[in-house]
Amino acid sequence: MPGWCRVHAQGSCFAVVIGAVRDDGWLIRTCLWLASMRGGLDDGLLLDGDRLWLVRCHAADIAPAELEAALLQQSAIASRLRSDAPPPGTAITVDALGKRV
């Protein structure tokens, strides 16, 4: 799974690619779902050109076992989002609430 990591004084950020997403309704639902997650996860979506990334930040003092669990969870979330995302260039029809029709 393609990804990247940046380390800074406050902690680290890990990103995994979801893919190219062109469906506004899916993007809105995904943002709302990420914002509603419990546990204070610091997840975000980054659109870089035509690639969408799931980015998660971690504190500098995170324990190795905790970091490993968080990375596995992030990978699972990205896989789920990737399976739900349409292939690049796919025409999607959605209703006013962003649901596929």
C-alpha positions as CSV (number, residue, x, y, z in Angstrom):
1,M,0.0,0.0,0.0
2,P,1.6,3.3,-1.1
3,G,2.3,5.8,1.7
4,W,4.6,8.2,3.3
5,C,5.7,9.3,6.8
6,R,6.9,12.7,8.1
7,V,8.5,13.0,11.6
8,H,8.6,16.4,13.4
9,A,9.2,17.6,16.9
10,Q,5.6,17.2,18.0
11,G,5.2,13.7,16.6
12,S,4.7,12.0,13.2
13,C,2.3,11.8,10.4
14,F,1.6,8.7,8.4
15,A,-0.4,8.7,5.1
16,V,-1.7,5.9,3.0
17,V,-3.2,6.3,-0.5
18,I,-6.9,5.7,-1.0
19,G,-7.0,6.5,-4.7
20,A,-8.6,8.9,-7.1
21,V,-12.0,10.0,-5.9
22,R,-14.2,12.1,-8.1
23,D,-17.6,11.5,-6.3
24,D,-18.4,14.5,-4.2
25,G,-21.1,12.7,-2.3
26,W,-18.7,9.9,-1.3
27,L,-16.2,12.5,-0.2
28,I,-18.7,14.4,1.9
29,R,-19.9,11.1,3.6
30,T,-16.3,10.0,4.3
31,C,-15.3,13.4,5.8
32,L,-18.4,13.3,8.1
33,W,-17.6,9.7,9.1
34,L,-14.0,10.5,9.9
35,A,-15.1,13.5,12.0
36,S,-17.6,11.4,13.9
37,M,-15.1,8.7,15.0
38,R,-14.7,8.4,18.8
39,G,-11.4,8.2,20.5
40,G,-9.9,11.5,19.4
41,L,-8.3,10.1,16.3
42,D,-6.4,12.7,14.3
43,D,-7.3,11.5,10.8
44,G,-7.7,13.7,7.8
45,L,-8.0,13.5,4.0
46,L,-5.4,15.1,1.8
47,L,-6.1,15.6,-1.9
48,D,-2.8,15.8,-3.8
49,G,-3.5,16.1,-7.5
50,D,-5.8,13.3,-8.3
51,R,-4.8,11.1,-5.4
52,L,-6.6,11.0,-2.1
53,W,-4.6,10.2,1.1
54,L,-5.7,9.2,4.6
55,V,-3.4,11.0,7.0
56,R,-3.1,10.3,10.7
57,C,-0.9,12.2,13.2
58,H,0.6,10.7,16.3
59,A,2.2,12.3,19.4
60,A,6.0,12.0,19.7
61,D,5.7,10.0,22.9
62,I,3.4,7.2,21.6
63,A,4.4,3.7,22.7
64,P,5.6,1.4,19.9
65,A,2.8,-1.1,20.5
66,E,0.3,1.7,20.4
67,L,1.7,3.1,17.2
68,E,1.7,-0.4,15.6
69,A,-2.0,-0.8,16.5
70,A,-2.8,2.7,15.2
71,L,-1.1,2.0,11.9
72,L,-2.9,-1.3,11.5
73,Q,-6.2,0.5,12.1
74,Q,-5.3,3.2,9.7
75,S,-4.5,0.6,7.0
76,A,-7.8,-1.1,7.6
77,I,-9.7,2.2,7.3
78,A,-7.8,3.0,4.1
79,S,-8.6,-0.4,2.7
80,R,-12.3,0.0,3.5
81,L,-12.4,3.4,1.9
82,R,-10.5,2.2,-1.1
83,S,-13.0,-0.6,-1.7
84,D,-15.9,1.9,-1.5
85,A,-14.2,4.5,-3.8
86,P,-15.1,4.4,-7.5
87,P,-12.3,3.7,-10.0
88,P,-10.7,6.9,-11.5
89,G,-12.8,8.4,-14.3
90,T,-16.0,6.5,-13.3
91,A,-19.2,8.5,-13.8
92,I,-21.3,8.3,-10.6
93,T,-24.9,9.6,-10.3
94,V,-25.9,10.7,-6.8
95,D,-29.0,12.2,-5.4
96,A,-29.2,15.5,-3.4
97,L,-28.0,13.7,-0.3
98,G,-25.0,12.2,-2.0
99,K,-26.3,8.7,-2.2
100,R,-25.7,6.7,-5.4
101,V,-28.7,6.2,-7.6
